[in-house]
Amino acid sequence: MQMSQTGPVAEIVRFRLKDGVDSAGFVADAKGTKGFMDRIGGCLSRQLSCGDDGIWTDHVIWASMDQAQTAQAAAMKEPSFAPFMTHIDPTSVEMRHAYLCWSTQME
């Protein structure tokens, strides 16, 4: 069954940090990207998590696929993303975009 190819898009990025990177410093640098995310537009939410296995997940909900792809291209050139990106092991990055089928906020 093919789902709708319109509407909000989940951007899911899984990765590991480079050896020796301080997690608290990495999270601080992630927070430093918020201004760009606000300016680029279309970001509905963002969560950053880390499992016991050391794999991090950056989970972003975009209003559309176009906005997700535009932001992805712009982030690579954005100075505020440089500190965040330098902590990530580039060989470990897995990224995907998928249309959101269902979402809820729990109370």
HUTAUR-V121178 format. One line per field, one symbol per residue. phi: phi as a letter, one per 40 degrees, with the letter a starting at -180 (. if undefined). burial: I if it has 24 or more other ideal C-beta (glycine too) atoms within 12 Angstrom, else O. A space follows every 10 residues. Layout:
# HUTAUR-V121178
phi: ???
burial: ???
This chain:
# HUTAUR-V121178
phi: .ccdbbgcbc bbbbabccdg ccdccccccc cccddcdccc ggccaabbbb cdcgccbbbb bbcacdcccc cdccccbcdc cdcccccccc cbcbbabacc caaabcb
burial: OOOOOOOIII IIIIIIIOOO IOOOOIOOII OOIOOIIOOI OIIIOIOIOO OOOOOIIIII IIIIIOIIOI IIOOIOOOOO IOOIIOIIOO OOOOOOIOOI OOOOOOO
